Amino acid sequence: MRSQAAISRNDLKQGLLMISDSNPIILIPARMNSTRLPNKPLADINGIPMIVRVWQIAVNANLGRVIVASGDTEISKAIQNEGGEAILTDPALPSGSDRIFAALEKADPSKKHDIIINLQGDLPLLERSTITAAYDLMENDQVDIGTVAAKITIPEEKLSPSIVKAIVAWNNDGITGRALYFTRAPAPTGDGPMYHHIGLYTYKRHALERFVKLPISPLEQQEKLEQLRALENGMRIDIALVDTVPFGVDTPEDLEKAKLLIK
């Protein structure tokens, strides 16, 4: 099985050439409302707000236009002060996918952007190769949504409901495959690896438009996993395997660790 570094050197170059006719856009949903870490997007990480760090990662990925979609003026101002593009959305929108779609409709009413990359605003150490691994999945015309996963190496994570597991039918290359299910339970059972799903998505534009208009599905409601709505409605989600899970910031302790890691 090839490493993520190998993917970024070889497959990335080939994949970007194959989908060079596309016009992607990166959208980063963000909101101030966080119970475990108040005002999380503006949390200071060594002098730079976290949302600005994620925006910088997105810009440096050099894949296309980058917009922060936020329901809070404070977040928009932080991005605009850095010369970035931010769009205010309804703070009552229920999910990140609803937020990026609302921003997309405002930013691109003529529908020039055909691939949408959804980055989470709490991943200040996200690597470019993780973004491009998901983006390259859009090369396949049959794929509606792309995402990424990493093999679980910490035994406790297999049992943790906070770690979402991706059940994947891997292709012969061992680094891409079709998502069969996502769950918070330890799955699949038996000998073999489990995979930690990483909440980074790429969408064909028509797929995102369809997805946000679908009603909440039964399994989505039961597992509290939005992506199950797509699977229950017959949409195809493909997954790229990466080496590591990007460090996410959810708590004050995570914030302090992020500061040390970046420093």
N, C-alpha and C positions, 0 to 999 in steps of 0.2 A: 504493500500500500504506500502510495507516495505521500510525502509530507506537504504541509501547506506551503512551505517555501518553494517546493518543486512546482506546485500549482501556480504560484504567483510568477515564476520565471518562464514557464513554458506554456501552460494552458491559458494563462491570463492573456499573453500576447496574442495567441491564436484566437481566443474567444472574442477579444476586443475587435480584432480585424473582421471576424465573421459577422458581428452585429454593429459594424461601424456606421451603417445607414440609419441606426436608431437615434433617437433624440431624447436621452434620459434626463430626468430631473430628480434631485434628491430633496426630500421633504422630511423635516424633523419636527414631530409634534412635541409640544411642551406645555406644561401648566404648573402653576404655583402650588396647587392643592396637593399636598403630600402629608400623610399622617405621621410617618416615621421620621421624615426629615423635612421640616417646614421650609418653604421657599427653595426647594431642592435645585431647580434649574439655575438659580443665582448663587448657589453655594460657592464660596471662594476656594479655588484650588491653586495655591501658590500665586495669588494675585490676579487670577483670571476666573471669571464665572464659569461654572461647569458647562452651561449651554454654549458659551462662546468657544470653549475647547472642542466640543463635539462639532460645532459649525466649522471650526478650522480644519478638523479631520476631514469633514465632508468636502470642503473646498479643495484641500490638498489631494484628495482622491482623483481630482481632475476628470470627473465623469460627465459633468454638466452643471447646469444651474442648480443653486442650493437655496432653499427657502426654509426658514423656521416658521412653523405654523403654531400660533399661540393664542390662547384666550386671555392673556394678561399683558397689559401695556408695558409693564416693567421688563418682561422678557424681550418684547419687540424692541424696546429702546436699547437694551444691552447689545443686541445684534446690530441694530442700525448705527449705533455709536462706533462699531468696528467696520462700518462700511458694508455690512451685509444686508440681505433682503429678508424681511419678516412681514408676515401677514397676520392680522388679527382675525380670529375666528370666534364663533359663539362659545363662550365659556361653558355653556350647558351641554355641549356635544358629548356623547357618552363614551367615545373611545378615540384612540389615536388614529385609527383608520378613517373614522368620520372626520376628524380634524384635518388630516392631510387632504382628503377629498375636497373639503370645503375650501381649503387654501388653493388647491389645484384649479378648481372652478373659477376662482377669482384671478389667479395669476396667469392662467392659460385658457381663456374662453374659446380660442380658435383651435384648441386641441393639437398643438404642434408637438407636444411632448407625448411620446408613445410608451415609454417605460418609466415607471415610478419606483423610486427607491425610498423605502421608509426606514429611517434610522431612529433609534431610541436616543433621547436626549440625556440619558444617565450613563453613557458608556464613554468616559473621557479617555480611555486607553484603547479604544477600538483601532484595529489595524486595517489599512487599506485593502490588504489581500482578502480579508473577511468580507468586505463590501463587494469586491469584484467577483469573489466566488459565487455570491448570490446573483449578481448581475449577469454573469455568464450563462446562467440557467435559462435566461430569456432568449437565448439563441434558438431553442426548440419551440417551434410554432405551436406544439400541443400543450405547452406548459402555461398555466394561467398565473401561478404565483411561485416565486422562488424563495427559499430560506436556507439557513445553515444549521449544522449541529456538530457537536464534538463528542467523542467517546468519553463516557463517565469513567474516571479513574479513582475517585474517592468513594469507598463502599457506602458511607453514610448518605451520599447523594442519591443512591439508588432507591432508598426508602423515603426520602424527603418529598412531601407533596409540593414543596415550593420549587422543586426542580422538575420542569416539564420534560417528559421523555418522548422522543420521536421514534415511532416504529416505521422502519423504512425497508422497502424492497430495493436493495442496492443493485445497480447495474454491474456489468462485468468489470468495469474499471475500478470498482470499489470506492469511488470518491463522489459519485452522484447516484441518486436514486429517487424513487417515487414515494412520497409520504402516504402511508396507509392509515395512520392514526396518530394522535397526540394524547397523552394522558399524564396525570399527576401520580398515578399508581406505579409501582415497580413493574415495568414491562419492557420487553416480553419476558416470560418466565423461561426457565431452563438454562442450560449452559450457553454462554455467548455474551457479547457486549450489550450494554444499554447506551443510548445516545441522549445527550443533553441538548434540548432544543434551544437555540439562540433567537431571541425575538427581533430579528432583522429580516425585512421582507422586500422583495421586488415584485412588481405587478405589471402585467400588460395593462394598458389603460382601460381597455374594455372590461377586463376582469375586475379591476378596482371599482369601476362604475357599477358593475353588476353586484359585486359583493356588498357594498354599503347599502344597497337597496333591498337586500334580502332580509327577511325577519330573523330575529334571534332563534336559533335552532335548539331542539331539546338537548342534544349532547353538549352544545356550547354552554347552555345554561347549567347543566349538571356538573361539567368539569371546570366551568369558568375559564374556558379557552376559546377565544374568538375564532381561531383558525378552523375549528371544527365545523363552523357554519359553512365554510367553503367546501369541505369534504362531504358534508351531508347533502349538499346541493350539486354534487357531481363535478366540482371544479378540481383541476389537477394542480397539486402542489409538489414540486420537486425540491430536493434537499441536496446541498453540497456539504461534504465532510471537510471540516477544518481541524487544526491541531488543538486549539485551546478555546475556552470560553472567555470572551472579553470581560474584564472586571467591571462590574456594575456597582453603582452607588445608590443604596437604599436607606442607609442609616448613618448616624453621626460617626459610628466606628468605621464604616466603609469610606466615609469622606476622609478621615484621617489616614487611612491606609492608602487611598488614592494620592493624597499629597506626598506621601513617602515614595510611592512607586514612581510618580512623575518626577519628583525631585532627584 
